[in-house]
Every structure is written in C-alpha cells, then in structure tokens.
Amino acid sequence: MKATRTTRHSLHGLDPALDRRAALKLFMTGVAATLASCGRPPEEVVPYVQMPERETPGLPLLFASALPLAGYGRGVIVTSVEGRPIKIEGNPRHPASLGSTDVYGEATVLSLYDPDRSKAPYSDNRTQSWSAFEAALRPRLDRHRAKQGEGLAVLTGRITSPSMLAQFESLKRSMPQMKRYRYEPIDDDAIRNGTKLAFGRLATALPRFTDARIVLTLDADPIGAGPEQIRYARQIADARRAQVPTNSLRLYSAEPDWSLTGALADHRVALRPELIRNLAIEVARGLGAPLEQATLPDEIRRFAAAATADIQARRGAALVMAGPRQPAEVHALCHWIDAQLQAPVDFIASVDPDAKSHNESLRTFVSDVRGGHVETLIILDANPLYNAPGSLGVGEAIRAVPFRAHFGGFRDETARHCTWHLPLTHALEHWSDIRAFDGTASIIQPLILPLYDSRDPHQILAMLEAEARSPTLDIIRNQWKSAVSEKGLADWWRQTLHDGVVANSAFEKISLPTAGLPSLAPVTAAEGFTLALASDPAVFDGGMANNAWLQECPKPFTSQVWGNALHVAESDARALGVRDGDVLQLRHGEATLEMPALISKGQAAGVLSTTLGYGRTDAGTIGTGIGVDVYPWRNADSPWLIDHVTITRAGHRAELLQTQHFFDLEGEAEQLQPRLTLADLVGGKFQVERPGGNPPTLYPPSHDDTYKWAMSIDASACIGCNACVVACQAENNIPVVGPDEIAMGRDMHWMRIDHYVVDARPGFSPTPCMHCEHAPCEPVCPVAASIHDSEGLNVQVYNRCVGTRFCESNCPYKVRRFNFAGYADGQEYGNLGEDIAKAVFNPNVSVRGRGVMEKCTYCVQRISVARRAAEREGRVIREGEVVTACQAACPTQAIHFGDMSDPHSRINALRADPRSYSLLGELGTRPRTTYLARLQNPNPDYGKART
C-alpha cells in the first residue's frame, strides 16, 4: 500500500489508474513538447559562420536575418543558444546596418519573449480558434470573390517585402475590386511629394555623405532614429574623421529643437520651423534663384550667408537637405539647390511602391468606409486607432465596418475595437523577405518556432486568396527563383541565407530631369506657439512601447525615461514662470492637452516640442498608461507641425524621471569633455593631459600576465544614440528596475551616456567602468570583492560582496550599480518575472541577485571565449578578436577595444593620439578607458562654432 500511494502521488495531476511506466511516458512527452516549442524551425536555416552541422549544447549559433523598422529592413546577426535567440548585432554585409545596430534592433529579443504577446485568436470576449475564424471569414470571402473583391479592404503599414507585394498582386488579380490601404505613422510624405514636385516623378534621394565636405540640414536629422540612422551616421562620422580642415566634413544645421545632427554640427541655429522656408529661400537666392527676398533675423541671415558661401566654394562636394517636418515645396527647393551644387546625391526608384502618400491613403480609406464601400476589413500589423491623425476620424470609420479582423502581435487599441483579433508571429519566428531603404533585399530567417498559436503575414494573404496552403518557406523561395537558374537555386539559397543579403539587389541609380525651381514665397512667423512633433528616440512610433528596455533607455539631451515631456525654450519658460515638471495645458482650437514641461536650452523661442509613441491605453503591462498621447492632435495635412497653439499653466506638477540630473558647470564641463578645432589640432595649439601623465601614488605597481585590456572612446564620433546602452543591457542581463526605482536614483545600466554642454553646445560621453589601474574602489572593500585580475580588469566577485557600497561611494565616475532589490530574482518590474521573459538571459553571464554591486566588465565573457579559442590553437588573441557589446553596436565605430601589451595594437595608437585624455585624469586613477577629445571644424570666416 505504501508503494501504491507513492506511485499515485509522485506525479501530480496524472490519472491514478495509470501505471508508473505510462505516467512517465506521458510526462516525458509533455517535456519534449515544451522543449520543442523553443527549438529551431524544422526548415533549414543557415548559420552566418562555419559551425558544426550538429548543434553542440552551450555553444551559440549565429544566423543572418533582417528586422523591420517603419517597413524597411536592417540586416542583423542573431545569436541563438540551443534554439533560443538571445542577442542581436549588425550584419557587416548589409548596407543599412554595416555591422552595427540601433536601440530597436537590440531590444527586439525582449519583445520576442514579451508575456503580453497575443497567444490565440480572440473574439466575443473569449479565446477562439483559427478554424472558427476561417469559418466566419470564408463565406464573406466567397461573396466578395463573386463580386470581384468589391467590399473587401486590407489596411497595412509600409510593405517592402517582394514576396508580400507579389501576393497582393496575385490577390488583386483574383479580386480586382479589392482595396488596399497603407499607413505608416512615421511617414515620409513631404519628402516623397518633394521629389514629385521637383522632378515630376516619385524617386528616393540617397545622399553620399562620405563624398561631401559641406552639409546644410534644414530641420533634418539624418543621424536621428530611423531606418537610415546606422548608414548615415557611419558615413558622416567617417567623413569627419579626416584631420585636415579641407578634407573633413563641415556641418551646418538650422532647426527648431535639438536633434542628434544639430548636436554634432559645427554651426547650428535655432529657428522656428515655418521660418526654415525663408532660410532655404535665402540660400537659393545666393545661388541665383529669382525668388522674393525673405525676412530673417540678423543672426540667421549671417548664418545663411556663411553657409551659402561655403557650399558655393565646394560645388560637387556640398549638399542641402530638409527634414520630414518641412513641406514638399521646401524639399523641392533643396533639390534645385543640390542640382546647382552638383551635390553628391544618387537617386533610385522609390522602394516603397505605393504612389499615394500615407495620409492620402488613410483619407481615402475613411471616405470609402463612409461611402459604404467596405464590408470586410483586414488590418494587417497596424494600429491606426492609436496612431492615425485625430483629424481623420479613423476610429469611427473602422468601427463602422461590419466585419473587422485585426492581425497583430498584441491586443492593442485597434484590436479592442475589431470583431476578431488574430496573433501574428514575431519577426524572429517566421520566414519572409524585406528591402532596405536603398532597395537591398534580405531573407528573414526564423530563429525559433512560434511560441504561440500565431500565423505570419504570408499565411494570412494565402488565406485571403483561398489558395492551397503552401509553407511560407516555399512562398519565399518561389519568389526568388527568377533570380537564379533552377540548377543553382540550392547553392544560391544557402549563400544568400549565410550572407543575409540578396546579392546585387539594391536598386540601381536612375537619371532624373533637371530639378525645377518651385514657386515659393516667404512667410512670416506664426502667432502664438508652434508644436513640433517627432518620433521618439526610445519607443519610436509607440509600437514598441511595451518593451521595458526601451522605456528605461535614457533619451538624448534629457536622459528622460518612462515617458515624454513638453520641451519649452528657456526664454519662453522665463516669460511663463515655468520650471521643469510644471504641467502646462495646450489648446489648439477645441482640443486640449496637458503635459509636464522640460526646459530646453537652445530651442527656438515660440516652439514647443514633444515626441510621439506614448499615452498607450492597450500596450501591455509595461507600456500602458506611460506618458502622453499626442497622435490625436495630428492633422493629416500637417502631421508634424501644429501652429497657433496657446499654453497656460495647469497649476500642478508631475514628476519627470531622469537618469542624469544637470547642473550648470559653466567652465567645468569643458574639463570633463575637452574640445578642439581642426585648426587647433593642425597648429599644435591643443594640449590635454596624457593618459600616462599621472601624479605620484601609494598604489603598488600592477603586473599583468599576458594581456592588458583597454578601451578608447572617440567623443567626436559619439552621436548619443544609446545603441551601446541597450546592447550592454542585452549582453549582460542587466535588469529593468521600473519608474519607482528610477525616481529614487536606482537605475542599473552599466553603460551610460553623459551629456555635457560646452559653449551652449551639447556633447555625448559614453561612460562605462574606467577599469582604473589605481582603482579607488578596491582598497575600501572589506571583503576584497572589488579586485584586479591578472589582465588588468577591475572585476567584481559577486559571491564575496556583502553590500557595504563603500566601493560605490569611493568611485569618482559613479559607474557602479547596487542591486537594492531582486530586480531579476523575485522582485522584477511588471511582468518581467514570468518564465518566458527570462528566456532572454545570456547564459554566459550570471544573473545577479539582490544585495550585490555590479558594473561594466569589458564583456569579460567575450574575452574568455577568445582566450579559450586562442589557447586551443596555441596562439595569442588576435587584434580585433574581442569585440565588446557596446563596441559592436556603435553605428559610428566610436568605441575601440584592444590589448595594450601589443605595441602595434590600434588601442595603443589611439592612446598616443594628441587628442587622447583621461576622464578626471588629475585624480591619478590611471583609467584603462580613455577618450579622444571632440573635434570640430568651424568655418573660420563665420567665427566661433558657437552660434
């Protein structure tokens, strides 16, 4: 009897009538099914590097793929451990990533394991099945097909996938009256309309910044967040690295609020957005355009004269570009200016094949619904009820459609108002293809089987066409058969998957007629305030608002996290008596909005600015209720600028969460981030403290066994994009602490980007652990948890740490982080403690528990991998073999890492550079992390870089 009781109760939840053998068989079947759900897909996926065909437990595999952003692809290399994607880095073969990443690419793995993802079809307030949905959809499709598709509509975002576009064409042939609409909230309508106005046809301009020596940006931010950020940032950084003034790129920027490009510029002016048109007119007049003279403030007129003279002197190597907030007429004028300058700009056919603008397409959709022409609506991976312009009434239109099916990754704002919600697979779970903004195509490989009962977009389109259900892999392969002969398809396919790029798929350059001069009249400044909108540098358009890494990623210039704010010019704040955190009420017509103020030095007077992507009501556990939603204020005719805004004080305050608090350092900031001009460097006038020039010390001399690791960071190349911050978080299992902990100053990032203002110009300084040779943290630790290893790294022994925090108090760089709570072990923020969310952890890095100190380790796990490989082959670690996570992510290659024991290493050359300096080097800490001073190239005829 005792044995019987043990058998029956040892395996909980099983039928007592089962014998032990049958019970164990069922139990192991369940275990195997669970493990299989986290495995790789059954189809062949090709590793990026040569690896054993059979997976070795614990060893990572790397696969090339691509990730979408605003409909365009960026090439990535995904690290997978035992079928579990854990890290994303850039694909060096892909022209849109060039081996680097951005914050959105790095954070994609966390979105994959988001517990709030949709898990099954949903309708009538309950979970349903795909067969139930198809049973409801099939008779409707039969009726539409009988009427050649009349009444059927599909609403999507931007689509550049060749296979999906081919499926839509096939669907259109079978149902020619079917309507397809598209809308992307971060649109480029003004840019596209500008090319049509200038050349009479749709085209895409691709500036060659590496060939430019003078660039004037008019409310444009080519290195800001977006699909082009990595490529353009790399080109601009490379063009500015030449240490001869005539060969280095000089940047001019005119903008209403701060952008990453404006922060990098040699000359920058703050100007109301409507007056950017006048500045463009004056530049065109300087090149001979017969336009009416525009009124500009004296300071702006001097700026225009200097920029115009500079670009005239550099014909063939100068270009002028406008940003998406400017109207199409200004873009057309910039094309005319570039034509006069013979600017280094190439043109290709538009990668986005839709001729209609995004807002025009959405306006047509609303009109068709109101006219009764839409009976069945399929919304594919879009959320228009949240992010459509409020002036269009899209929500009312969608709710008026009798049958509404929403396909998406989350039950978001649009899904809540649809008849059906169906889960879509994640980009790392399915096959597809996608084009970059220059047309380069990539194959998207699945890295893991779908975690939930979801379908991919190709399966959805096949369902609408009622065709035989081919596997998605066959759909993608068949699309590319024409690219190569049938005989060589297998080899071509494997090579394409390996490289992550379809060879020779970039769009070819096209010839356009001479740009016409648009009819453009000057304007006067609008009365009242103008509200300027922009995509958010953390959550972009809000689609990734439920990603905790992005919510806790500090924004450039302000270090704000977990929300957005209303940026107010310093002069306007003084006039209104406003301080940071005061809530302001905005009014535009009948619409009102309340937002906390954040004073911005260097913003144009009369301009208010904020970012989109917040105020979600159905984002998920992480993103719901964070920040303020500004989408309802957008107007389809002018989605980025709202004029005639009035503001009043609401009479109360709101807490602004920032990870860096700013102080007026006056002249001290220049000591923290020294700057020099190219003329100073060439003349030998600049002198900084050398890394080796340190005062006497009582520290014993250090003795390194084999390697002497060190890092050098080029302040000239850092654009403050935060890719390194999120890459470090992904690589090292750094926890998210949430807004309450942030409010107490308890952020956990190992890498941060400090902001310094010198001569009214912001600068960015990535700050990891300095790995000081004379580390102040070490002698104060009572348990020797902070020590030096044999290769010169300042390491933290977690199982010794008792949490005295003496080391943190003694660190002059404040780079140590203390686990006040079990952020990754029992006290996680939001839903990050669920089992599926923990699948993102890197198995090569320990997950720290509560009560220990942690900090940057120079990615010691990567050093260890390289060391073991070198030892197996009986050699030393080669130059460039160890690449830290922050270094790999950096779009501008501002971070370098290497071995000081090799006299020929690049790290030694950088430390010997005349610009090299140590942060707080006068303290005698002898940091292994050093910097290169920020280098500027101002126009000597214009005066100082300060404007």
Secondary structure, 3 states (H helix, E strand, C coil): CHHHHHHHHHCCCCCCCCCHHHHHHHHHHHHHHHHHHCCCCCCCCCECCCCCCCCCCCCEEEEEEEEEECCEEEEEEEEEECCEEEEEEECCCCCCCCCCCCHHHHHHHHHHCCCCCCCCCEECCEECCHHHHHHHHHHHHHHHHHCCCCCEEEEECCCCCHHHHHHHHHHHHHCCCCEEEECCCCCCHHHHHHHHHHHCCCCEEEECHHHCCEEEEECCCCCCCCCCHHHHHHHHHHHCCCCCHHHCCEEEEEECCCCHHHHHCCEEEECCHHHHHHHHHHHHHHCCCCCCCCCCCHHHHHHHHHHHHHHHHCCCCEEEEECCCCCHHHHHHHHHHHHHHCCCEEEECCCCCCCCCHHHHHHHHHHHHHCCCCCEEEEECCCHHHHCCHHHCHHHHHHHCCEEEEEECCCCCCHHHCCEEEEECCCCCCCEEEECCCCCEEEECCCCCCCCCCECHHHHHHHHHCCCCCCHHHHHHHHCHHHCCCCCHHHHHHHHHHHCCCCCCCCCECCCCCCCCCCCCCCCCCCCEEEEEECECCCECCCCCCCHHHHCCCCCCCCECCCCCEEEEHHHHHHHCCCCCEEEEEEECCEEEEEEEEEECCCCCCEEEEECCCCCCCCCCCCCCCCCCCHHHCECCECCEEEEEEEEEEEEECCCCECCCCCCCHHHHHHHCCEEEHHHHHHCCCCCCCCCCCCCCCCCCCCCCCCCEEEEEECCCCCCCCHHHHHHHHHCCCCCCCHHHHHCCCCCCCCEEEEEEECCEEEEEEECCCCCCCCCCCCCCCCCCEEECCCCCEEECCCCCCCCCHHHHHCCCCCCEECCCCCCCCCCCCCCCCHHHHHHCCCCCCCCCCCCEECCCCCHHHHHHHHHHHHHCCCCCCCCCCCCHHHHHCCCCCEEEEECCCCCCHHHHHHCCCCEECCCHHHCCCCCEEEECEEECCCCCCCCCCC
